[in-house]
Amino acid sequence: MIFVPGCDRQRRDLTLWGSVTNTPKSRRQFESLADAADRTGLSIRTFRRRIAAGELPAYRSGTRVLRVDPADVDRLMVLVPTA
């Protein structure tokens, strides 16, 4: 149970797994491989290779649609030190 200030009742928040949590979790945002490619300038094929190599986690929705977390895509972009 969670105490909500200014409210006489307690509120039960359930996560996706059915457990009680003290803070509501924000929904994860996913993007298609095409959107990730447009945003980063990399090709869709590069993303598919990274997914196959296990370097980028991907999530399947249905039988054909792959989605990636933008934060995971951003972690692929590594800063190269300059001389």
C-alpha positions in Angstrom: 0.0 0.0 0.0 1.2 3.5 -0.7 0.3 6.6 1.3 -0.8 9.4 -1.0 -0.4 12.9 0.6 -3.7 14.8 0.6 -5.7 11.6 0.2 -7.4 9.7 3.0 -7.2 6.4 1.1 -4.2 4.3 0.4 -3.5 3.3 -3.1 -2.1 0.0 -4.5 0.2 0.3 -7.5 0.9 -2.9 -9.4 3.7 -3.2 -11.8 3.5 -5.4 -14.9 4.6 -8.4 -12.8 1.9 -7.8 -10.2 4.1 -6.8 -7.3 3.6 -3.7 -5.2 5.9 -0.8 -5.8 6.4 2.5 -4.0 7.0 4.6 -7.1 5.2 4.2 -10.4 7.5 3.1 -13.3 7.4 5.1 -16.5 6.6 3.3 -19.6 9.6 2.3 -21.7 9.7 3.9 -25.1 10.9 1.9 -28.1 11.7 2.8 -31.6 11.8 0.9 -34.9 15.0 0.0 -36.5 14.2 2.6 -39.3 13.7 5.3 -36.7 17.0 4.4 -34.9 18.8 4.4 -38.2 17.4 7.9 -39.1 18.3 9.3 -35.7 21.9 7.9 -35.7 22.9 7.9 -39.3 23.6 4.2 -39.2 22.0 1.6 -41.5 19.2 -0.8 -40.6 21.6 -3.6 -41.6 24.1 -2.4 -39.0 21.5 -2.6 -36.3 20.5 -6.1 -37.4 24.2 -7.2 -37.2 24.5 -5.7 -33.7 21.4 -7.5 -32.6 22.6 -10.8 -34.1 26.0 -10.3 -32.3 24.2 -9.7 -29.0 25.5 -6.2 -28.7 22.1 -4.6 -28.9 19.0 -5.9 -27.2 15.9 -6.0 -29.3 12.3 -6.6 -28.6 9.9 -8.4 -31.0 6.3 -7.3 -31.3 4.4 -9.8 -33.3 6.2 -11.9 -35.9 8.0 -9.3 -37.9 8.4 -6.0 -36.0 11.6 -5.4 -34.1 11.9 -2.6 -31.6 14.9 -1.2 -29.8 15.3 1.0 -26.7 16.7 4.4 -27.7 19.0 4.3 -24.6 20.5 1.0 -25.8 21.1 2.5 -29.2 22.8 5.6 -27.6 25.1 3.2 -25.7 26.4 1.8 -29.0 27.7 5.3 -29.9 31.1 5.4 -28.2 33.1 8.6 -27.9 36.4 8.3 -29.8 39.2 10.2 -28.0 41.1 12.7 -30.1 44.9 13.1 -30.1 
